[in-house]
C-alpha cells in the first residue's frame, strides 16, 4: 500500500459551521461515509436539505450532490457521531472571549467531553479548529482519560487554511496539507484518508503537535502584518502626496516580498484574522513570551486605524460635516463572495457614520440579512441603485465584482454629489474621474472633481 492509497472510512465531522459543513461535504465527495454532527437542530435540519445558513460559493451544489449519494448525513446525536467515527474531525468554533483577547475553548471542551465517553472502539481524532498551542495536548489526554477505548483513541492536529469564498476549492485542492502527530503511523493513516486529494501533488507536511497548532496562527499573523504594513505605508503616502498603489507595485516586484496582500485600504476583518491575531498574542503572554509578539499589537492598531481614516475621509469629502448627508456604502461583508459581517470594516464604518448623524444606506449582494440583525441603524437596500439614489458621497468598502462593473457615468446620474471614497483600491479610478467624479482613494492623492 502506498502512503496515500485511498481507504474509504467512516468519518465523523464534529461542528458543522463554516469549516465543518464544507469539510463534511468534501470528505463525502472523495468517497467516505460521513456523519456531520452539530448541537444546533435548525442548522442540522437545513444541512440535510442541501442548504446552509451562510453563503459560500459552490457549497450548496456540493452538499446536494453528496447527500444524494447516501454518503453524507447530518445529526444532533452524539451517539450516532461516535458510532460512525473511525476518523473524527473536530471543527468547532474558537471565537474570541468576551472578557479578553484569548480564544474561547468552551466549544472544544464541550465536544471532547461529550464525545469521549462514547468512544468504545479505536479511532483517529483530527483537530482542525484553530486553537492556542497546548490545546491539542489537553484534547489528547482527555480523550485517553474519558474514552472507554483508552489509548486506542489517538489524536493528530490537521489545521485548516480555508479562504471564505474559496472554501470548497481550498478543501478539495489545498495548497498544502499539514498534520501534527505523536506517532508517524497516525500520519500514514491520515494520508490514506486524504488519498484522492494528495494525488494532486500538494505538499504533505508532517510535524509535531505543537508546531501544527502554531501553523495557522503564524500564517494569519504574517498575512495580517503584511496587510497592516502596506496600510502604514498608505498613511505615509497620504502625508507626502505619494501613491500607495504605485508603491506596492514597485516593491511587489521583489520576489522576497511579492505583491499579494499588499492592497492598501480600509483593512482586514472577518471571523479569523482579527481574533486569531489577538488570540496569538494572548497565548504568548500566557507562555511568558509576550515580547516576541508585541509587534502584533501595532499590526492590530494600524488595521483598526484604517476604519477611522475612512470615516475622516468621508467627512472631508462632505466639507467637514456628515450630519443629515446621504452616504451610500457599497459593501457590508468583510470581503467579497461571503455573507460574513464579523468584524467587518465596511459595516463598522457605516455604523459609525450613522451614529454621527448621516443618512447611511448600505448595499451588499449577500450580507444584508446578517447586517440588519447585527448592526441596526443604517438603512439597508436590496438594490444597489436604491442605495446610490441621491447620495452625497459614495463609499466603496467591499470589493465585490458587481461594484467594479458599475458604470460611473450611469451612477453619476443617480447621485446628488459625484464624490467617491475608494476604500479598497480595486476600482478603475481613471474611469471614474473621466466620468466627472471627485475621487479620494485611501493612500492615494485626491483626483478629479
N, C-alpha and C positions, 0 to 999 in steps of 0.2 A: 504494500500500500504506500503510495507517495504521500508526502506530508500534507498535501492539500486535496487528496482524493475525497470527493463528496460522500458523506454518510447522512442520509435523511434522519432527523431526530425528532423527538417530541420536545418542543420548545415552548417555554412559558415566558411571557413578557409582563413584568410587574410594573404597573403605572402606564396608562395609555393616554397621556397628554401628548404634546407635540412630538417629543422624542419617541415615546413608546408606541404610539399609533403607527408612525412611519416604520419603525423597526419591526413591529409585528407583521405588517403587510409585506415588508421586504423579505423577511425570513420565510413567509409562506410562498412568496413569489419564486424563491430559489429552490423550493421543494420540501420544506419542513412542515410538520403538523404543528400548528401554532395555536396556543390559547393566550389571548391578551386579557390581563386582569386589571381591574380598577374598582375602587370603592364607590365611585360615582355612578349610580344606577342610570341616570339620564344619559350620561356620556356613553356608557356601555350599550344601551338600547340604540342610540344613534349610530354608533360604530357598526353594530350588527346589521344596520340597513345600508351600509356602504357610504356613510357620510360622517363628517367630523364637525365638532363645534368651533373649528378655526379654519382659516383659509391657508391652503398650501397647494400650489400648482401641481397637478398630476396625482395628488393623493387619493381623491375620491375614485378616480378611474382604477388606481391600483387596488384600493380596497374592494371595489365591486368585483374586479377580476379574480382576486384571491379568495374572497368569500364564496364565489361561485364554484371554485374547485373543491370546496369542502375542507380545505387545509387550514382555514382560519376561522376562529370564532372568538367572541369576547364574553367575559363572565365577571360577576361580582363575588364568586365563590373562592375563598382561599383554598378550600379543599380541592376543588377542580384544578386550580392553578398548581397546587403541589403535586397532585396525581399525574399531571401531564408533564412535569418538569424533569426530564433528563438533563436539559440545559435550561437555565433560568437567567434571564436578563433583568437586572434591576434598573429601571428607567424612571424612577420617581423624581419629583422636583426638589431642588435645593435652593429655595428663594433666600433673599437677604432677610436677616432677622429684623424685626421692627425696632428693637432696642439697641442695635449695634450694626457694625459693618459685616459681622460674621455671617456665614451661611447657616441657615436653619435646617438642622438634620432631623426634624421631627418626623418627616415622611419616610426617610431612610430607616430610622429606628422602628417605626410602626410596621413597615413592610417586613423587615427582617424578623422582628419579634413575633409577628403573627404567622409568618410563613414557616419559620424554622421548626416549630414543634410538629409540623405536619409532614416533614421530610423523612420518610421511613426507608427510602431507597437511595442508592448513590446518585449524586447529582453534581453537575458543574455549574456554579453560580457565577455570573459575569456582571460586575458592576459597570454601568455605563454613565450613571449620574456624575455630574461634576461636583466633587467633594473636597473638603480640606484634607491635605495629606495627613495620614494617620487614621482616617475613617475606615479604609479597607481592612486594616488590621483588626479594628473593632468588629466589623462585619464578619470577618473570618472566625474570630474567636467566639463570637456569639452564636454563629451557625453551629460550630462544633459543640458548644455547650448545650444548646437547646434542641438540636435535631436528633431524633432517635437513631438516625444513621451515623451520627457522630463524625469521625474523621473521613468517612466516605463522602461527605459533602465538602467539596473543595471550592475555593474562591480564586477567581482571577479578576483583574480590572482591565476593562476594554473601553477607554474613553471615546466619546463621540465628538465629531467635528462638523456638525451639520450647520449649513447656512440656511436661514429661513429664505424661502423662495426657491431653494435648490435642494431641499432635504431628501427627496426621492432619489435624485441623481447621486447625491453625496453618500447615501446609504448603499445603493446598488453598485456604484462605481466610485468609491472613495479614492482620495489621492494617497492615502496610506491607511494601514490598519495597525494599531498599537495594542499590545496586550502585556499586562504585568502579571507575573506568576511567581509562586514559591517553588513550583516544580515544573521543569521543562516539559514533562509529559502532558501537563494541562494545556500548554501552548500548542502542542502537537494535536491534541484532541480538538481544540478550538479551530485549528486550521482545517480540519475536516468539516466543521460546521459551516465555515465560510468558503468552502471549496469553490463553488461556481464564481464567487466574487474574486477570489485570489487568482483564478485562472486568467484574469485580465492583466495581471502582471504588476500590480501596485506593490510598493514596499510592505513587507511584513516585519514589523519591529517588535521584538520580544525583549522586555525589560523586567526589572523587579517591581514589586507592588508600589513602593514609594515613588519611584520615577513615573510610573503610569499615572498616578494621581496628580503629579505635578504638570504633566504634559499639557492638558487643556488649559489650566490656569496660566501657565507660562506662555502658551501661544496667544491667548487672549490679551495678556498683559503686554506682549510685544506689539500686537496689532493696535491696541489702544495707544501705546506710546508713539507709534508711527503716525497715527491719525492726529494725536494732540501735538506732535512735533510740527506738522505742516500747518496746523491751526495756530500755533505760536508764531510761525513764520508769517501767517496771514496778518497777525497783529502788527508785526514789524513792517510788513509791506504797506499796510494802511497808514502807518506813521511816516513812511518815507515816499509814498507815491509809487511804490513798486507793484508788480503784478504777480500774485502768488501762483497763478496757474502756469505762467511762463517759468517761474522759479522751479515749480515742481517738475515741469517737463525737462528743464535743464539738468537738475540733479538726478532725475529718474533715469537718465541715460547711463548713469554709473551702475554697472552690473552689481556692485556691492550694495546698492541702495534699492534700485528698482522703482517703477512708477506706481505700482499698485498700493492702495491705501494712502496715497499722497494726494487726496482730494479734499482741499480745504472747504469748510462750510460751516454749518450750524452744529456739527458734532455728532457723536455716536450715541445710540440709545439701545433699547431692546431689553429682553429678559436675561441676556447672558453677559455681554461685555461689561456693563457697569457693575452688576452685582458680583461677577467673578473677580473683577479688579479689586473691589473693596474687600471681598472675602479673602483674597490672596494676601492683602495687607494685614487683615485681622489675624490670619493664621500665622504669618511671620512674627507678629507681635507676641502671640501665644508661645511661640517657639523661642522667643528671646533674640530673634534676628531681624527685628523691625527695621533697623537701619538699612538692611540690604534692599528693602523695597520702599524706602522712604520717598524715592523719586516718583513712585506711582501716585502719591497724594497730589503732586503737582500735575501729573497727567490728568487726573480726575478734575482738578480745579480748572485747568485750561479748557477741558471739554465743557464743563458747566458754564464757563465764561462766554462761550460762543452763543449760548442762548440769550444772555443779556445783551450781547453785541447785536444780535438780530433785532431785539426789541428797540435798542437805541437807534439802529439804522432806520427802522420803520418810523420811529418818531421824527428823525431828521428829515426823512422824505415827506413827512406831513408838517414840516415847518415848526417842529418842536412841541406839538400838542396833538394827541390822538383822540382826545375827548370828542365823542359824537361822530368821529370819522369812520367811514365804512372800509373795512380791511378784508380782502379776500385772501384766505390762506389755502394754498394748494398743497394738500397732504396732511394726514393725521397719523398714519402708521410711522414707525421709526425708520422703516426702509420700504422700498417698493416690493411688489409681489408678496405682500404679507398683510394680515389684518391686526398685527401685534402693535398695541399702543403703549406697552410697558416702557416707562422712562423715555417716551418719545420726545425728542427736541421740538418737533413740529407742534405737537399738542401742548407742550409746555409754553412755547412762545404764544400760541393762540390764546391760551388761558390767561397768561399774564397781560396781554393787550386788552382782553375783555375786562379784566379786573381794573385796568387803568381807565376804563370808560369808553373804549372803542366799540363800535358795532362790528363784531367779528363774524365772518361767515366762512365756514370750513367745508372743503370738499375732499373726499378721498374715494378711490374706486372700490375699496374693500373694507375699510376700517371704521366706517361711520357708526355702526351699531355699537361697537366697543367704545368708541369715543363718547357717544351720547351717554352711555351708562357710567363712564368713568369720570368724565370732565364736563358736567353740565355748565351752562353759561353761554358759550358761543352758540351761534345758530349753525346747524349742520345741514348742508344742502346735498341732495342726491344727484343733482345735475351741476356740472362744473360751471355752466353759463349762468345758472341761478346765483352761484357764489360770486361770480365776477360782475354781475349786473350792478352798475352804479358804484363800483369800488373806487375809493380814492387812492388806494395803493394795493398792489398785488404782491404777496409773499410766496415764493416758490421754495417749499421746505421739505418735500419728499420727492425724490426723482423718479416718479412714475413715467413710463413711456408715454402715456396719454398726455402728460404735460409738455413733454419735449416736442410732441407733434402738434401742439396748438399753433394756430396761425396768429401771430402777433397783430397783424393788420385787422383781422376779423375781431379779435379780442378788444382791440383799441376802440371799436365802435360800441362795445358794451359798457366799458368802464367810464367813470366820471373823471378820473385822472390817470394818465398813461405813465404811471410810476411803478417800477418793479424792483423788489428786493430779491436778488438771486442768491438763495441760501445754500445751494448745493453745487454751484459751478458746473451745471450739467446742461444748461440751455445754450443755444447759439445766440450769444449776446449781440453780435453784429446784426443778426437778422431782426432782433427786437429794436435795436437802435435805428435801423433803416426804416422801420415802421413808425418811427416817431416817439419811441419810448425813452424815458429817463430811467437808466438802469444803474443800480448800485449792487455789484456782486461782492460778497464777503472776500476780503483780501485783495480786491482789485480797485483801480480808480473808478470813480463815478463817470459814466459816459452818457451821451445823448441829452435829451431834454431841450 
